Amino acid sequence: MLIGSHCEIVLHSLQDLKCSAIRIANGEHTGRQIGSPITDLALRMLHDMTGRR
């Protein structure tokens, strides 16, 4: 299985990046909680996908 209990998956809302995490699966791996801010990595990925720099 490619994605399982060893992978954390976070769904973000882009309305407020300071508290963007709205759903989390397997958050015990990082301690991330609902309401956590978007990470720098996720923000860079978002910018890369939209072509902004």
FIKOLZA-1660 file (N, C-alpha, C; in steps of 0.1 Angstrom, whole numbers, plus 5000, padded with zeros to 4 digits):
% residues 53
   i   px   py   pz ch aa at
   1 5008 4988 5000  A  M  N
   1 5000 5000 5000  A  M CA
   1 5009 5012 5000  A  M  C
   2 5006 5022 4991  A  L  N
   2 5014 5034 4990  A  L CA
   2 5012 5044 5002  A  L  C
   3 4999 5046 5005  A  I  N
   3 4996 5055 5016  A  I CA
   3 4988 5046 5027  A  I  C
   4 4994 5047 5039  A  G  N
   4 4988 5039 5050  A  G CA
   4 4989 5046 5063  A  G  C
   5 4989 5039 5073  A  S  N
   5 4989 5045 5087  A  S CA
   5 5002 5052 5090  A  S  C
   6 5013 5049 5082  A  H  N
   6 5026 5056 5084  A  H CA
   6 5027 5070 5077  A  H  C
   7 5016 5074 5070  A  C  N
   7 5016 5086 5063  A  C CA
   7 5006 5096 5069  A  C  C
   8 5011 5109 5071  A  E  N
   8 5002 5119 5075  A  E CA
   8 4996 5126 5063  A  E  C
   9 4983 5128 5063  A  I  N
   9 4976 5136 5053  A  I CA
   9 4969 5147 5059  A  I  C
  10 4971 5159 5053  A  V  N
  10 4965 5171 5058  A  V CA
  10 4957 5178 5047  A  V  C
  11 4945 5182 5050  A  L  N
  11 4936 5190 5041  A  L CA
  11 4937 5204 5046  A  L  C
  12 4941 5213 5037  A  H  N
  12 4942 5227 5041  A  H CA
  12 4931 5236 5034  A  H  C
  13 4926 5246 5042  A  S  N
  13 4918 5256 5036  A  S CA
  13 4927 5268 5033  A  S  C
  14 4926 5274 5022  A  L  N
  14 4935 5285 5019  A  L CA
  14 4929 5299 5022  A  L  C
  15 4918 5299 5030  A  Q  N
  15 4912 5311 5034  A  Q CA
  15 4921 5319 5044  A  Q  C
  16 4927 5311 5053  A  D  N
  16 4936 5318 5064  A  D CA
  16 4947 5308 5066  A  D  C
  17 4959 5312 5060  A  L  N
  17 4971 5303 5061  A  L CA
  17 4976 5301 5075  A  L  C
  18 4972 5310 5084  A  K  N
  18 4977 5309 5098  A  K CA
  18 4970 5298 5106  A  K  C
  19 4959 5293 5101  A  C  N
  19 4951 5282 5107  A  C CA
  19 4945 5274 5096  A  C  C
  20 4952 5269 5087  A  S  N
  20 4947 5263 5075  A  S CA
  20 4943 5248 5076  A  S  C
  21 4949 5241 5085  A  A  N
  21 4946 5227 5086  A  A CA
  21 4932 5224 5091  A  A  C
  22 4924 5218 5082  A  I  N
  22 4910 5216 5086  A  I CA
  22 4906 5201 5088  A  I  C
  23 4915 5192 5083  A  R  N
  23 4913 5178 5085  A  R CA
  23 4927 5171 5085  A  R  C
  24 4929 5162 5094  A  I  N
  24 4942 5155 5095  A  I CA
  24 4940 5140 5097  A  I  C
  25 4947 5132 5089  A  A  N
  25 4948 5118 5091  A  A CA
  25 4962 5114 5096  A  A  C
  26 4963 5106 5107  A  N  N
  26 4975 5102 5112  A  N CA
  26 4984 5113 5117  A  N  C
  27 4978 5123 5123  A  G  N
  27 4985 5135 5128  A  G CA
  27 4994 5132 5140  A  G  C
  28 4993 5120 5146  A  E  N
  28 5001 5117 5157  A  E CA
  28 5016 5116 5153  A  E  C
  29 5019 5114 5140  A  H  N
  29 5033 5114 5136  A  H CA
  29 5040 5127 5138  A  H  C
  30 5034 5138 5136  A  T  N
  30 5040 5151 5137  A  T CA
  30 5035 5159 5149  A  T  C
  31 5023 5155 5154  A  G  N
  31 5017 5163 5165  A  G CA
  31 5009 5175 5159  A  G  C
  32 5008 5176 5146  A  R  N
  32 5000 5186 5140  A  R CA
  32 4985 5185 5144  A  R  C
  33 4978 5196 5145  A  Q  N
  33 4964 5196 5149  A  Q CA
  33 4956 5204 5140  A  Q  C
  34 4943 5202 5140  A  I  N
  34 4934 5211 5133  A  I CA
  34 4936 5225 5137  A  I  C
  35 4937 5234 5128  A  G  N
  35 4939 5248 5131  A  G CA
  35 4954 5252 5130  A  G  C
  36 4963 5242 5127  A  S  N
  36 4977 5245 5125  A  S CA
  36 4979 5253 5113  A  S  C
  37 4990 5261 5112  A  P  N
  37 4992 5268 5100  A  P CA
  37 4998 5259 5089  A  P  C
  38 4997 5265 5076  A  I  N
  38 5003 5258 5065  A  I CA
  38 5018 5258 5067  A  I  C
  39 5025 5247 5062  A  T  N
  39 5039 5246 5064  A  T CA
  39 5046 5254 5052  A  T  C
  40 5059 5257 5054  A  D  N
  40 5066 5264 5043  A  D CA
  40 5067 5255 5031  A  D  C
  41 5069 5242 5033  A  L  N
  41 5069 5233 5022  A  L CA
  41 5056 5233 5014  A  L  C
  42 5045 5232 5021  A  A  N
  42 5032 5232 5014  A  A CA
  42 5030 5245 5007  A  A  C
  43 5034 5256 5013  A  L  N
  43 5033 5269 5006  A  L CA
  43 5042 5270 4994  A  L  C
  44 5054 5265 4994  A  R  N
  44 5062 5265 4982  A  R CA
  44 5056 5256 4971  A  R  C
  45 5051 5245 4975  A  M  N
  45 5044 5236 4965  A  M CA
  45 5032 5243 4959  A  M  C
  46 5025 5250 4966  A  L  N
  46 5013 5258 4961  A  L CA
  46 5018 5268 4951  A  L  C
  47 5028 5276 4955  A  H  N
  47 5033 5286 4946  A  H CA
  47 5039 5280 4933  A  H  C
  48 5046 5268 4934  A  D  N
  48 5051 5261 4922  A  D CA
  48 5039 5257 4913  A  D  C
  49 5029 5252 4919  A  M  N
  49 5017 5247 4911  A  M CA
  49 5010 5258 4904  A  M  C
  50 5010 5270 4910  A  T  N
  50 5003 5281 4904  A  T CA
  50 5012 5290 4895  A  T  C
  51 5025 5286 4895  A  G  N
  51 5035 5294 4886  A  G CA
  51 5039 5307 4892  A  G  C
  52 5036 5310 4905  A  R  N
  52 5040 5322 4911  A  R CA
  52 5053 5321 4918  A  R  C
  53 5061 5331 4918  A  R  N
  53 5074 5332 4925  A  R CA
  53 5075 5345 4933  A  R  C
% end
